[in-house]
Amino acid sequence: MFDEEYTVSGHCAVSWEVIRDLFRQNFIDHLDIGATLCIYYQEKCVVDLAGGWFDFENHTRPYTHDTLQMIYSTGKGVMATALALCVQRGLLDYEERIATYWPEFGQNGKKNVKVKDLLSHRAGLVVIDDDDGLLKVEDTLDDPTKITHLLAKQKPYWEPDVGGHGYHALTFGYLVSELIRRVDFVKHRSMGQFIQEEIAQAIGDCEYFVGNCLPDQYQIRVSPCIPPRKTASVENQSELSQLQTRIFTLNGLIPSSPINGKDKHLSPINGFTNARSLARIYASLLFTESLITSKTLAKAILNNTPENEPDQILSHMTTKFSQGGYMLDSTVVKDFGKCFGHWGKIERLQHENEEKKEQYPIYIITSQSQNSIKLPISTNNNKINNTNQSAAILSSTTKINEYRSSSSRMEIALDPTFKIHPYHLCSFKRIVEL
């Protein structure tokens, strides 16, 4: 099925047609440019839509199910899944010290940092200390060796674990990739290679590529993102704002976010995929044991953040992470009960004295929160346990119009009490909201 006027294609189950209407309305109202949406409910794919345009300026090429989108921090959820596989195979233990697997990491007060501390953003390695200026732009491309070397030898910004937590926006991917390489004793694969072979290929019909594993012939399928407006100067910023600027630009080596598949900045950690593939990855976690068992998943999503502990990097907002690296509950999406997954977004850092602070949230399809509609979730077939706990997989990739940024977000939601009939979605008019 294809709607030429609003370029919406794909299918919805009969009782989910309202989703198609809301999805299409987003393009009619010029609230989005191109997006894919995939929802699994009671183990079945009930929504699988694509709409809008691949090219922002000309509107000549439709945004389709074959389009690939860079997903920013949404990829951390897939990294967490890769680490859970390592735990299941006995290669890794969340309670073990990182230095057991990566001896060089134990320098400068980090010898007792556990795997779970790193994955729940408690390690204090939010940015790379490079006072000697050894790090070059080239080091953010295909070879992460220099970056991981600097991270291994540096002193944490706070005492690991007991000093609280703060979002490791870019360093997380490099640290996780090196940890996977260290415990993958036979092949010593990078994170990208491990995910490609052990997750995407294992699931089948699943396209997920970390940048340096993206085949050259697939680059034409990567829809360019629309970057946020220019980042503010660091002059007169607060100490936290200056630190945030360093964190989100990798010490200024990445002045603007990568925008397409040919941009090799952060290629060892950036992911490219679509909503359908993301949904399949999470559906395999929730509805099957094809990747990991229920026991392993329960460990991976076990909370490792004290109640209401502020995030030292994300402007002291309350965030919550599991010991396996997933975002939890209201950090994933507000007002949706128990859930796990990971969002990705771009923020524009500004002077404190600017009247309006702007965020550029990634387009998401989950529950009521930034950029979302409430979706019905209810099933009595949840592999976490055999109770009537509800479950749904919700996945979206997108480009955003000139007033917003772009990329994707994936959520997986679990809530034993939240049950809404699909037609109740009509009360949530907009998919996107600012």
Salt bridges, closest charged atoms under 4 A:
ASP3 OD2 - ARG24 NE 2.99
GLU17 OE1 - ARG20 NE 3.16
ASP21 OD1 - ARG24 NH1 3.50
ASP29 OD2 - ARG430 NH2 2.76
ASP48 OD1 - HIS65 NE2 3.27
ASP48 OD2 - ARG276 NE 2.82
GLU95 OE1 - LYS114 NZ 3.46
GLU95 OE2 - LYS116 NZ 3.11
GLU104 OE1 - ARG182 NH1 2.97
ASP129 OD1 - ARG246 NH2 3.68
ASP139 OD2 - LYS146 NZ 3.69
ASP161 OD1 - ARG122 NE 3.05
GLU178 OE2 - ARG181 NH2 2.74
GLU178 OE2 - ARG182 NE 2.69
ASP184 OD2 - ARG189 NE 2.86
GLU197 OE1 - LYS187 NZ 3.89
GLU197 OE1 - ARG189 NH1 2.73
GLU198 OE1 - ARG89 NH2 2.85
GLU198 OE2 - ARG189 NH1 2.93
ASP205 OD2 - ARG280 NH1 2.92
GLU207 OE1 - ARG221 NH2 2.58
ASP263 OD1 - HIS265 ND1 2.70
GLU309 OE1 - ARG122 NH1 2.69
GLU309 OE1 - HIS165 ND1 2.63
ASP311 OD2 - HIS165 NE2 3.75
ASP329 OD2 - LYS320 NZ 2.76
ASP329 OD2 - LYS338 NZ 3.53
GLU347 OE2 - LYS345 NZ 3.42
GLU358 OE1 - ARG229 NH2 2.49
GLU358 OE2 - ARG348 NH1 2.93
GLU411 OE2 - ARG409 NE 1.90
